[in-house]
């Protein structure tokens, strides 16, 4: 079977927390950091996952911008009332 040579879009993560120093909670996205899934993994698995996907860690500023956009999406623009 011939394998397609398709370029992998960039992958992003943002660590959101830890549990009992055993698990990492994070958001993972492919291509668009605004569309993410929440995940949790043991530390070793998380490290392997990040290496396998060659993830880019979102900065605190980048994540704050994404969260601000999410809030606008959920609640609408500030100052506009229905």
Buried (B, 14 or more C-beta within 10 A) or exposed (E): EEEEEEEEEBBBBBBEEBEEEEBBBBBBBBEEBEEBEEBBBEEEEBEEBBEEBEBBEBEEEBBEBBEEEEEEEEEEEEEEEE
